[in-house]
Amino acid sequence: MSGGSAGGPVTVLLAEDHRVVRAGLRLLLDHQDGIEVIGEAGTIAETERSTAELRPRVLVLDIDMPEGSSIPAIPRLRQQIPGTRIVILTMHTAPSLARDALRAGATGFVLKEAAETELIDAIRAVAAGRTYLDPELGAQLAAERPDGPARPDDLSARELEVLELIALGHTNGEIAARLYLSVRTVESHRAHIQQKTRRFSRAELVAYAREHGVV
């Protein structure tokens, strides 16, 4: 199935693990001219299968999926279906997360709280070959100093905080409480750290943190 030709509707696959949220997004998109929702997925595995089968023009992808963060799946999706553009839809407002998603290959980043006003613009922008970033997050990223201190393996400031607490022996629950995050968000940060550093066990992460002066 084609993702839509020039002049045809922009085909969209919705990847979100909450059915109620998916239903709301579908209702929003179904009322837009030139946009057609052709499928839904609730897990990363379903997303990869459906994207390969349906080849949508745009994949709207939630970061927090049942298997964990969907960001590590973005390079695979881009390699397997290069014609599909990816718009991240998330409740997380950390600029570092937007940066990670864009570096992984996403071309849009929208906050769920602003989905009603921004998701349509984001879908149309990325389908046209442009990049769309939540305006507030875009301003924060632009304000960051490009000449700031180098970080090992380009870990974000938040990822360094999480890595430090991991190295100090804290559990995901304890880290979440200390940083005022959800356990799921901590798990996502941990997955990003593991991907970037190529260290996967706690012992490897502790050794890495010591080698790079994090602790």
N, C-alpha and C positions, 0 to 999 in steps of 0.2 A: 504494500500500500504506500502510495506516495505521500510526502509531507506537504504537498500543495505546490502548484506551479504558479508562475507569475500571473497575476490577475485573479487567481483563485483565493479561497479563504486561507488564512493562516491556521494550520492545524496544530492542536495543542494536546499534550499528554499531561495529566495532573498526577503528580507523585506526592502523596501526603498520607500519613498513616491514620489520621482521624477521619472517619467517614462523614461526620457532620461538617467538618471543615471542607472536605472535598465537595460535598453537596452544595455548600454555600458558594464555593469558588465556581463550580459548574453553572450554578444559577446566574452568577454575575457574568460569566463569559458567554453563556448562551444568549444573552440579551444584547450582545455586541455584534454589529455588522462586520463581516469580513473575518470573524474568528470562529473556529469550529473545534470543539472538544471531541477528540476521537478515541480517547481512552483514559483509564485511571489505573493507578497502582498504589499499593499500601506498604510495600517493602522495597528495599534496594534491589533484591533479586527480581521481583516483579517489574520494577522500573527498567532494569536492563533488558529483560525479555520483551517487554512491551515496546520499548523504544526501538529495539532491533526489528521487531515485527511490523510496527505501525509507521516507523520513520516520521515522527511528527516534525513540523517546522520548528516548534518550540516545546521544550520540556520545562514545566514549572515544577521545581524540586525543593521539597522541604529538607532542611539540614538534619533535623532530628528524626531518624527513622528507627524502627524496632531493632535493627542490627547495629545501630550506633550512628555516627556521623556519616552523611552521604558524600562529603567532600572527597574522600579517597576514591569514590566511584566516578567522579567527574572525568578524570583523564581517560579512564576506560571507555566511558560513554562517548567522549569526543573522538577517540581513536576508532571505535567501532562504527559510529554513525556521525561522521564529521559534518554532515549537513544539518544536524539538529543543534539549535542554539539553546542554551540552558539559562533559565532565570531562577535564581535562588529565592525562596520565600521563607522567611524565618521570623521568630519573635526576638531573636538575639540582636542587640544593638552595638556589639563591640566592633569597632572599625577593623581590628585585626582579623576578625572572622570574614568580613567582606573582602579584605585583601587576600586571605587564603583562598577563598572561593574563586576570585577572579584569576589568581595565579594558577589555580588548578584547571581553569578553562571555562568557567561560567562567564556569561556576558551580560548578566543582569542580576541585581540584588535588591530585593524589595522587602520591607518589613511588613509582617502580617497586620499590624495595627493600621497600616496605610494602604492595604491591598485594594480596598474599594476605590481609591482614587488613583493609585499608581500602577497597579498590576496591568491594566489595559495598555497604558503608555509604555510600560516595560516590554510587554509582548510585541507590540508593534515596532518598537525601536530595535529590538534584537533581531526580529524577523527581517528588518530592513538593513541589517548589517551593522547597526550601531551598538554601543554599550550603554546600559542604563544602570545607574546607581542611585539608591535612595538619597535625596538631596542633602539631608542632615549628615548622613555618613560620608557623603562625598566631600562636604565641607570640612569634616574632621580629618579625613585622609589628606586633603589638600593642605591643611594647616600643620600637619606633622612635618618636622624638620627632616629633610632628606639627608642631612649630614650628621644625624644622631649616631650614637655609639653602635658599632657593629654587634650583632647578636649571633651566637653560634647557630649554624644551619638556618639562619633567618627566622629563628623562633620569635614570635610576637612577645610583647611585654607580659601579656596575660599567660601565655604558655610558659614563660620563664618562671612566673609566680607558681604555677601549678607544678612545674618540674622541681622547683625548690622544695615545695611541701612534700612531694612524692619522695624526694631524696632524704627528707627529714623523717620519713616513716609514717606520714599521715595517710589515712584511708581516703577513698573518694568522698565518703560522707563527711569526714572531718574537713577536707579541703573545701567542699561545698559550703559548709557552715562558716569557715574562716573568710572565704571570699564572697559570701552572700550570693552564691550561685546554686543552681539545681545540680543534683548528682548527675543527671543526664548531660548537662553542659560540661561538667568536669570530665566525664567519660569521653565526650567529644574532643575536648582539649587534649586529653591524654592520647587519644587516637592520632591527632594531628602531630603531637610531639613524637610519637613512635614512628610515624611515617617519615617525618623530616629527619630525624636522627638515625633512623634504621636500627634503633634499640627497642626491644620489645618486652623483655622481662623487667621486673622491678630492680633486680641486681644490676642489669645493664644500664638502666636509667640512672641509678645511683652513681655508678662508676662514671657515666657520661657527665653528670652534674658536677662531680668532683674534678674531672679532667678539665672542664671549661670554667671552673671558678664560680659556678652557680651557688655552691655551698662551701 
